[in-house]
């Protein structure tokens, strides 16, 4: 006998599918441009360093503003709070995706523009972007928890963690 799905299962599943689709698009782009830009040599250390530095800057930007969302109003019903939390999660997820993807898109342009540009230039940026997406876009406990904490800062439970099948933080026990 199977256990019943949580009430947020369709939303959680659709967000995981969306995140996987967005992330896999970088791989599809890499396969597509491999026909036009075959790997010819090695990537310049300066290009790799620039991609990593851009990734660290994007990570800092995402940590600073990527999880900001106004707290839920305390007078919302449970259903309205859950609906607002889902809307804010998804819009924030798309914002975090756009910031994360920027490095791959800039690397794609650099692969065509740089004199020593080739497929490896794009792949370096795509790897950095995929790492950022894994940390900030994929709906696992860290990004869901950060958004839920921001939503619940006013004292109203959001139900966002439960939507994704994650456990709610309990009261802090002191010994």
ROSE-4610 file (N, C-alpha, C; in Angstrom, 1 decimal, always signed):
// ROSE-4610
residu = [X/X/X/X/X/X/X/X/X/X/X/X/X/X/X/X/X/X/X/X/X/X/X/X/X/X/X/X/X/X/X/X/X/X/X/X/X/X/X/X/X/X/X/X/X/X/X/X/X/X/X/X/X/X/X/X/X/X/X/X/X/X/X/X/X/X/X/X/X/X/X/X/X/X/X/X/X/X/X/X/X/X/X/X/X/X/X/X/X/X/X/X/X/X/X/X/X/X/X/X/X/X/X/X/X/X/X/X/X/X/X/X/X/X/X/X/X/X/X/X/X/X/X/X/X/X/X/X/X/X/X/X/X/X/X/X/X/X/X/X/X/X/X/X/X/X/X/X/X/X/X/X/X/X/X/X/X/X/X/X/X/X/X/X/X/X/X/X/X/X/X/X/X/X/X/X/X/X/X/X/X/X/X/X/X/X/X/X/X/X/X/X/X/X/X/X/X/X/X/X/X/X/X/X/X/X/X/X/X/X/X/X/X/X/X/X/X/X/X/X/X/X/X/X/X/X/X/X/X/X/X/X/X/X/X/X/X/X/X/X/X/X/X/X/X/X/X/X/X/X/X/X/X/X/X/X/X/X/X/X/X/X/X/X/X/X/X/X/X/X/X/X/X/X/X/X/X/X/X/X/X/X/X/X/X/X/X/X/X/X/X/X/X/X/X/X/X/X/X/X/X/X/X/X/X/X/X/X/X/X/X/X/X/X/X/X/X/X/X/X/X/X/X/X/X/X/X/X/X/X/X/X/X/X/X/X/X/X/X/X/X/X/X/X/X/X/X/X/X/X/X/X/X/X/X/X/X/X/X/X/X/X/X/X/X/X/X/X/X/X/X/X/X/X/X/X/X/X/X/X/X/X/X/X/X/X/X/X/X/X/X/X/X/X/X/X/X/X/X/X/X/X/X/X/X/X/X/X/X/X/X/X/X/X/X/X/X/X/X/X/X/X/X/X/X/X/X/X/X/X/X/X/X/X/X/X/X/X/X/X/X/X/X/X/X/X/X/X/X/X/X/X/X/X/X/X/X/X/X/X/X/X/X/X/X/X/X/X/X/X/X/X/X/X/X/X/X/X/X/X/X/X/X/X/X/X/X/X/X/X/X/X/X/X/X/X/X/X/X/X/X/X/X/X/X/X/X/X/X/X/X/X/X/X/X/X/X/X/X/X/X/X/X/X/X]
num = [1/1/1/2/2/2/3/3/3/4/4/4/5/5/5/6/6/6/7/7/7/8/8/8/9/9/9/10/10/10/11/11/11/12/12/12/13/13/13/14/14/14/15/15/15/16/16/16/17/17/17/18/18/18/19/19/19/20/20/20/21/21/21/22/22/22/23/23/23/24/24/24/25/25/25/26/26/26/27/27/27/28/28/28/29/29/29/30/30/30/31/31/31/32/32/32/33/33/33/34/34/34/35/35/35/36/36/36/37/37/37/38/38/38/39/39/39/40/40/40/41/41/41/42/42/42/43/43/43/44/44/44/45/45/45/46/46/46/47/47/47/48/48/48/49/49/49/50/50/50/51/51/51/52/52/52/53/53/53/54/54/54/55/55/55/56/56/56/57/57/57/58/58/58/59/59/59/60/60/60/61/61/61/62/62/62/63/63/63/64/64/64/65/65/65/66/66/66/67/67/67/68/68/68/69/69/69/70/70/70/71/71/71/72/72/72/73/73/73/74/74/74/75/75/75/76/76/76/77/77/77/78/78/78/79/79/79/80/80/80/81/81/81/82/82/82/83/83/83/84/84/84/85/85/85/86/86/86/87/87/87/88/88/88/89/89/89/90/90/90/91/91/91/92/92/92/93/93/93/94/94/94/95/95/95/96/96/96/97/97/97/98/98/98/99/99/99/100/100/100/101/101/101/102/102/102/103/103/103/104/104/104/105/105/105/106/106/106/107/107/107/108/108/108/109/109/109/110/110/110/111/111/111/112/112/112/113/113/113/114/114/114/115/115/115/116/116/116/117/117/117/118/118/118/119/119/119/120/120/120/121/121/121/122/122/122/123/123/123/124/124/124/125/125/125/126/126/126/127/127/127/128/128/128/129/129/129/130/130/130/131/131/131/132/132/132/133/133/133/134/134/134/135/135/135/136/136/136/137/137/137/138/138/138/139/139/139/140/140/140/141/141/141/142/142/142/143/143/143/144/144/144/145/145/145/146/146/146/147/147/147/148/148/148/149/149/149/150/150/150/151/151/151/152/152/152/153/153/153/154/154/154/155/155/155/156/156/156/157/157/157/158/158/158/159/159/159/160/160/160/161/161/161/162/162/162/163/163/163/164/164/164/165/165/165/166/166/166/167/167/167/168/168/168/169/169/169/170/170/170/171/171/171/172/172/172/173/173/173/174/174/174/175/175/175]
x = [+0.8/+0.0/+0.9/+0.6/+1.4/+0.9/+1.8/+1.5/+0.9/+0.0/-0.6/+0.5/+0.4/+1.3/+1.0/+2.0/+1.7/+0.8/+0.1/-0.8/+0.0/+1.3/+2.0/+2.8/+2.6/+3.4/+3.3/+2.2/+2.2/+3.0/+2.9/+3.7/+5.2/+5.6/+7.0/+7.5/+6.7/+7.2/+7.3/+6.4/+6.5/+7.7/+8.0/+9.2/+10.5/+10.5/+11.7/+11.9/+10.7/+10.8/+11.3/+10.8/+11.2/+12.7/+13.2/+14.6/+15.4/+15.0/+15.8/+15.8/+14.7/+14.6/+15.6/+15.5/+16.4/+17.9/+18.2/+19.6/+20.1/+19.2/+19.6/+19.7/+19.1/+19.2/+20.7/+21.4/+22.9/+23.6/+23.2/+23.8/+23.4/+22.2/+21.7/+22.4/+22.6/+23.3/+24.7/+25.4/+26.7/+26.8/+25.8/+25.8/+25.6/+24.7/+24.4/+25.6/+26.3/+27.4/+28.7/+28.7/+29.8/+30.0/+28.9/+29.0/+29.7/+29.4/+29.9/+31.3/+31.5/+32.8/+33.4/+34.1/+34.7/+35.8/+36.1/+37.3/+38.6/+39.3/+40.6/+41.8/+41.7/+42.9/+42.6/+43.3/+43.1/+42.5/+41.8/+41.2/+42.3/+42.3/+43.2/+42.9/+44.0/+43.8/+43.1/+43.3/+42.6/+41.1/+40.7/+39.3/+38.7/+39.3/+38.8/+38.7/+39.8/+39.8/+38.6/+38.4/+37.3/+36.0/+35.8/+34.5/+34.3/+35.4/+35.3/+35.0/+35.7/+35.4/+34.0/+33.5/+32.1/+31.2/+31.5/+30.7/+30.6/+31.8/+31.8/+31.0/+31.1/+30.4/+28.9/+28.5/+27.1/+26.6/+27.4/+27.0/+26.8/+27.7/+27.5/+26.3/+26.0/+24.8/+23.6/+23.6/+22.4/+22.2/+23.3/+23.1/+22.6/+23.0/+22.6/+21.2/+20.7/+19.4/+18.5/+19.1/+18.3/+17.2/+17.3/+16.3/+15.5/+15.6/+14.8/+13.3/+12.4/+11.0/+10.3/+9.3/+8.6/+7.9/+7.9/+7.2/+5.7/+5.1/+3.7/+2.9/+1.8/+1.0/+0.4/+0.3/-0.2/-1.7/-2.4/-3.9/-4.3/-3.4/-3.7/-4.2/-5.2/-5.6/-4.5/-4.6/-3.6/-3.4/-4.6/-4.5/-3.9/-4.3/-3.7/-2.2/-1.8/-0.4/+0.4/-0.1/+0.5/+0.6/-0.5/-0.5/+0.5/+0.6/+1.5/+3.0/+3.2/+4.5/+5.0/+4.1/+4.4/+4.7/+3.9/+4.2/+5.5/+5.8/+7.1/+8.2/+8.1/+9.2/+9.5/+8.5/+8.7/+9.3/+8.8/+9.4/+10.8/+11.1/+12.5/+13.4/+12.9/+13.6/+14.0/+13.1/+13.4/+14.5/+14.4/+15.4/+16.8/+16.8/+18.1/+18.6/+17.7/+18.2/+18.8/+18.2/+18.7/+20.1/+20.3/+21.6/+22.6/+22.2/+23.1/+23.5/+22.5/+22.7/+23.6/+23.7/+24.5/+25.9/+26.6/+27.9/+28.0/+27.1/+27.1/+26.8/+25.9/+25.5/+26.7/+27.3/+28.5/+29.6/+29.8/+30.8/+30.5/+29.2/+28.8/+29.2/+29.0/+29.4/+30.9/+31.6/+33.1/+33.6/+33.0/+33.5/+33.5/+32.6/+32.6/+33.5/+33.7/+34.3/+35.8/+36.2/+37.7/+38.5/+39.7/+40.5/+40.8/+41.0/+41.2/+40.0/+38.8/+37.6/+37.2/+36.7/+36.2/+35.1/+34.7/+33.7/+34.1/+35.4/+35.8/+35.6/+35.6/+35.3/+33.8/+32.9/+31.5/+31.4/+32.0/+31.9/+32.3/+33.4/+33.8/+32.7/+32.1/+31.0/+29.8/+29.5/+28.4/+28.5/+29.7/+30.0/+29.8/+30.3/+30.1/+28.6/+27.9/+26.5/+25.7/+26.0/+25.4/+25.6/+26.8/+27.1/+26.3/+26.2/+25.3/+23.8/+23.4/+22.0/+21.7/+22.7/+22.5/+22.4/+23.1/+23.1/+21.8/+21.5/+20.5/+19.1/+19.1/+17.8/+17.1/+17.9/+17.2/+16.5/+15.3/+14.5/+14.9/+16.0/+16.4/+16.3/+16.7/+16.4/+17.0/+18.2/+18.8/+18.1/+17.8/+17.1/+15.6/+15.0/+13.6/+13.6/+14.5/+14.6/+14.8/+15.7/+16.1/+14.8/+14.1/+12.9/+11.8/+11.7/+10.7/+11.0/+12.2/+12.6/+12.3/+12.5/+12.2/+10.6/+9.9/+8.4/+7.9/+8.5/+7.9/+8.5/+9.3/+9.9/+8.9/+7.7/+6.6/+5.8/+6.1/+5.4/+4.3/+4.1/+3.1/+3.7/+3.3/+3.8/+3.5/+4.5/+4.3/+3.8/+4.3/+4.0/+4.9/+5.9/+6.7/+7.6/+8.1/+8.9/+8.1/+6.9/+6.0/+5.6/+5.5/+5.1/+6.2/+7.4/+8.5/+8.9/+8.1/+8.3/+9.5/+9.8/+10.9/+10.3/+11.1/+10.6/+10.7/+9.7/+9.7/+10.7/+11.3/+12.1/+11.3/+11.7/+10.9/+11.4/+10.9/+11.3/+12.8/+13.5/+14.9/+14.8/+15.5/+15.6/+16.9/+16.7/+17.9/+18.1/+19.3/+19.6/+20.2]
y = [-1.2/+0.0/+1.2/+2.2/+3.4/+4.4/+5.3/+6.3/+7.5/+8.3/+9.4/+10.5/+11.2/+12.3/+13.5/+14.3/+15.5/+16.4/+17.4/+18.2/+19.1/+19.4/+20.2/+19.4/+18.1/+17.3/+17.7/+18.1/+18.5/+19.8/+20.7/+22.0/+21.7/+20.8/+20.5/+19.8/+18.8/+18.1/+19.0/+19.9/+20.8/+21.8/+22.2/+23.0/+22.3/+21.0/+20.2/+19.9/+19.7/+19.6/+20.9/+22.0/+23.3/+23.5/+23.2/+23.4/+22.5/+21.2/+20.3/+20.7/+21.2/+21.7/+22.9/+23.8/+25.0/+24.6/+23.7/+23.3/+22.5/+21.6/+20.7/+21.5/+22.7/+23.5/+23.9/+24.1/+24.4/+23.3/+22.1/+20.9/+20.8/+21.1/+21.0/+22.1/+23.3/+24.3/+23.9/+23.2/+22.7/+21.7/+20.8/+19.8/+20.5/+21.5/+22.2/+23.0/+23.6/+24.4/+23.6/+22.4/+21.5/+21.2/+21.3/+21.2/+22.4/+23.5/+24.8/+25.1/+24.8/+25.2/+23.9/+23.1/+21.9/+22.4/+21.5/+21.9/+21.8/+22.9/+22.9/+22.9/+23.2/+23.3/+23.4/+24.1/+24.3/+25.7/+25.8/+27.1/+28.0/+29.2/+30.2/+30.2/+30.3/+30.4/+31.6/+32.7/+34.0/+33.8/+33.1/+32.9/+32.1/+31.0/+30.2/+30.9/+31.7/+32.5/+33.5/+34.2/+35.1/+34.4/+33.2/+32.5/+32.2/+31.7/+31.4/+32.6/+33.7/+35.0/+35.5/+35.4/+35.7/+34.8/+33.6/+32.7/+33.0/+33.4/+33.8/+35.1/+36.0/+37.3/+37.0/+36.1/+35.8/+35.1/+34.3/+33.6/+34.6/+35.6/+36.7/+37.5/+37.8/+38.6/+37.8/+36.5/+35.6/+35.5/+35.4/+35.4/+36.7/+37.8/+39.1/+39.4/+39.1/+39.6/+38.5/+37.3/+36.3/+35.6/+35.8/+35.2/+36.2/+37.4/+38.5/+38.4/+38.3/+38.4/+38.9/+39.7/+40.3/+39.2/+39.3/+38.3/+38.3/+37.2/+37.0/+37.8/+38.3/+39.1/+38.1/+38.5/+37.6/+37.3/+38.1/+37.9/+37.0/+36.4/+35.5/+34.2/+33.6/+32.2/+31.3/+30.0/+29.0/+28.8/+28.7/+28.5/+29.7/+30.9/+32.1/+32.3/+31.9/+32.0/+31.0/+29.8/+28.7/+29.2/+29.8/+30.3/+31.4/+32.3/+33.4/+32.9/+31.9/+31.4/+30.7/+30.0/+29.3/+30.3/+31.3/+32.3/+33.0/+33.4/+34.1/+33.1/+31.8/+30.9/+30.8/+30.6/+30.4/+31.7/+32.9/+34.1/+34.3/+34.0/+34.0/+33.0/+31.8/+30.8/+31.2/+31.8/+32.3/+33.4/+34.3/+35.3/+34.7/+33.7/+33.1/+32.3/+31.8/+31.1/+32.1/+33.2/+34.2/+34.7/+34.9/+35.4/+34.2/+33.0/+31.9/+31.6/+31.8/+31.4/+32.4/+33.6/+34.7/+34.3/+33.6/+33.2/+32.3/+31.3/+30.5/+31.2/+32.2/+33.0/+33.9/+34.5/+35.3/+34.4/+33.2/+32.3/+31.8/+31.7/+31.3/+32.4/+33.7/+34.8/+34.9/+34.6/+34.7/+33.6/+32.4/+31.3/+31.7/+32.6/+33.0/+34.3/+35.1/+36.4/+36.3/+35.6/+35.5/+34.8/+35.3/+34.7/+33.2/+32.9/+31.5/+30.8/+31.3/+30.8/+29.5/+28.6/+27.3/+26.7/+25.5/+24.9/+24.9/+24.7/+24.6/+25.9/+27.0/+28.3/+28.3/+27.8/+27.7/+26.7/+25.5/+24.5/+24.9/+25.7/+26.3/+27.1/+28.0/+28.8/+28.0/+27.0/+26.2/+25.4/+24.9/+24.2/+25.1/+26.4/+27.3/+27.6/+27.8/+28.1/+26.9/+25.7/+24.6/+24.4/+24.7/+24.7/+25.7/+26.9/+27.9/+27.5/+26.9/+26.4/+25.3/+24.4/+23.4/+23.9/+24.9/+25.5/+26.4/+27.2/+28.3/+28.0/+27.2/+27.0/+25.7/+24.6/+23.3/+23.4/+22.9/+23.1/+22.0/+22.2/+21.3/+22.1/+21.5/+22.1/+23.5/+23.8/+25.1/+26.3/+26.3/+27.4/+27.5/+26.3/+26.3/+26.9/+26.5/+27.0/+28.5/+29.0/+30.4/+31.2/+30.8/+31.5/+31.4/+30.2/+30.0/+30.9/+31.0/+31.8/+33.3/+33.8/+35.1/+35.3/+34.4/+34.5/+34.5/+33.7/+33.5/+34.5/+35.5/+36.5/+37.3/+37.4/+38.2/+37.4/+36.1/+35.2/+34.3/+34.5/+33.6/+32.4/+31.2/+30.0/+30.0/+29.6/+29.6/+28.3/+27.2/+25.9/+25.5/+26.3/+26.1/+24.8/+24.7/+23.5/+22.2/+22.2/+21.1/+20.8/+21.9/+21.7/+20.9/+21.0/+20.3/+19.0/+18.7/+17.4/+17.5/+18.7/+19.0/+19.1/+18.9/+19.0/+20.4/+20.8/+22.2/+22.3/+23.4/+23.5/+23.5/+22.8/+22.7/+23.8/+23.8/+24.8/+24.5/+25.5/+25.3/+24.8/+23.7/+23.1/+23.5/+23.9/+24.3/+23.4/+23.0/+22.0/+22.7]
z = [+0.0/+0.0/+0.0/-0.9/-1.0/+0.0/+0.4/+1.3/+0.5/+1.0/+0.3/+0.1/-1.1/-1.4/-0.5/-0.2/+0.5/-0.4/+0.2/-0.6/-1.6/-1.3/-2.2/-3.3/-3.4/-4.3/-5.7/-6.3/-7.7/-7.9/-6.9/-7.0/-6.9/-5.9/-5.7/-7.0/-7.5/-8.7/-9.9/-10.1/-11.2/-11.1/-9.9/-9.7/-9.9/-9.5/-9.7/-11.2/-12.0/-13.4/-14.1/-13.6/-14.1/-13.9/-12.7/-12.4/-13.2/-13.4/-14.2/-15.6/-16.1/-17.5/-17.7/-16.8/-16.9/-16.9/-16.0/-15.8/-17.0/-17.5/-18.7/-20.0/-20.0/-21.2/-21.5/-20.4/-20.6/-21.3/-20.9/-21.6/-23.0/-23.3/-24.7/-25.5/-25.0/-25.7/-26.0/-25.0/-25.2/-26.3/-26.4/-27.4/-28.8/-28.8/-30.1/-30.6/-29.7/-30.2/-30.5/-30.0/-30.2/-31.7/-32.5/-33.9/-34.6/-34.1/-34.6/-34.1/-32.8/-32.1/-31.5/-32.3/-31.7/-30.7/-29.7/-28.8/-29.6/-29.6/-30.4/-29.5/-28.3/-27.5/-26.0/-25.3/-23.9/-23.6/-22.5/-22.2/-21.5/-21.8/-21.1/-19.6/-18.8/-17.4/-17.0/-17.7/-17.4/-17.6/-18.7/-18.9/-17.8/-17.4/-16.3/-15.0/-14.7/-13.5/-13.6/-14.7/-14.8/-14.6/-15.1/-14.9/-13.4/-12.8/-11.3/-10.5/-10.8/-10.1/-10.3/-11.6/-11.9/-11.1/-11.0/-10.2/-8.7/-8.2/-6.8/-6.6/-7.5/-7.4/-7.6/-8.5/-8.6/-7.3/-6.7/-5.5/-4.4/-4.3/-3.3/-3.5/-4.8/-5.1/-4.8/-5.1/-4.8/-3.3/-2.5/-1.1/-0.5/-1.1/-0.6/-1.0/-2.2/-2.7/-3.2/-3.5/-4.1/-3.3/-2.0/-1.1/-0.4/-0.8/-0.2/-0.7/+0.3/-0.1/+1.2/+1.0/+2.1/+2.9/+4.3/+5.1/+4.8/+5.0/+4.8/+5.8/+5.4/+6.4/+7.4/+8.6/+9.7/+9.6/+8.9/+8.8/+7.6/+6.9/+5.8/+6.3/+5.6/+5.9/+5.6/+6.0/+5.7/+4.2/+3.5/+2.1/+1.3/+1.8/+1.1/+1.4/+2.6/+3.0/+2.1/+2.0/+1.1/-0.3/-0.8/-2.2/-2.4/-1.5/-1.6/-1.5/-0.6/-0.5/-1.8/-2.4/-3.7/-4.8/-4.8/-5.9/-5.7/-4.4/-4.1/-4.3/-4.0/-4.2/-5.7/-6.5/-7.9/-8.6/-8.2/-8.8/-8.4/-7.1/-6.6/-7.3/-7.5/-8.2/-9.6/-10.3/-11.7/-11.6/-10.7/-10.5/-10.2/-9.3/-9.0/-10.2/-11.0/-12.2/-13.2/-13.4/-14.4/-14.0/-12.7/-12.2/-12.4/-12.1/-12.2/-13.7/-14.6/-16.0/-16.7/-16.1/-16.8/-17.2/-16.4/-16.6/-17.8/-18.0/-19.1/-20.4/-20.3/-21.5/-21.9/-21.0/-21.3/-21.8/-21.3/-21.8/-23.2/-23.5/-24.9/-25.9/-25.5/-26.3/-26.4/-25.3/-25.3/-26.2/-26.3/-27.1/-28.6/-29.0/-30.4/-30.6/-29.6/-29.8/-29.5/-28.5/-28.1/-29.2/-29.5/-30.5/-30.2/-29.0/-28.6/-28.1/-28.4/-28.0/-28.7/-27.9/-28.5/-27.5/-27.8/-26.9/-25.5/-25.2/-23.8/-23.0/-23.7/-23.0/-22.5/-23.4/-23.0/-21.9/-22.0/-21.0/-19.6/-19.5/-18.2/-17.6/-18.4/-17.8/-17.5/-18.3/-18.0/-16.7/-16.5/-15.2/-14.0/-14.1/-13.0/-12.8/-13.9/-13.8/-13.2/-13.7/-13.1/-11.6/-11.2/-9.8/-9.0/-9.5/-8.9/-8.9/-10.0/-10.0/-9.0/-8.9/-7.9/-6.5/-6.2/-4.9/-4.7/-5.7/-5.5/-6.2/-7.2/-8.0/-7.6/-7.6/-7.3/-5.9/-5.9/-4.6/-3.6/-2.9/-1.8/-0.5/+0.6/+1.9/+2.1/+1.5/+1.8/+1.1/-0.2/-0.8/-0.3/-0.1/+0.4/+1.8/+2.6/+4.0/+4.1/+3.2/+3.2/+2.8/+1.8/+1.4/+2.5/+3.0/+4.1/+5.3/+5.7/+6.8/+6.5/+5.3/+4.9/+5.0/+4.4/+4.4/+5.8/+6.7/+8.1/+9.1/+8.6/+9.5/+10.3/+9.8/+10.4/+11.4/+11.5/+12.4/+11.8/+10.5/+9.8/+9.2/+9.5/+8.9/+7.4/+6.5/+5.1/+4.5/+5.2/+4.6/+3.5/+3.2/+2.0/+2.2/+3.4/+3.6/+3.4/+4.0/+3.9/+2.4/+1.6/+0.2/-0.5/-0.1/-0.8/+0.0/+1.0/+1.7/+2.7/+3.1/+4.1/+5.4/+6.4/+7.8/+8.3/+9.0/+9.6/+10.8/+10.9/+12.1/+13.4/+14.3/+15.6/+16.5/+17.7/+18.7/+19.1/+19.4/+19.9/+21.3/+21.5/+22.9/+23.5/+24.8/+25.5/+26.7/+26.9/+28.0/+29.2]
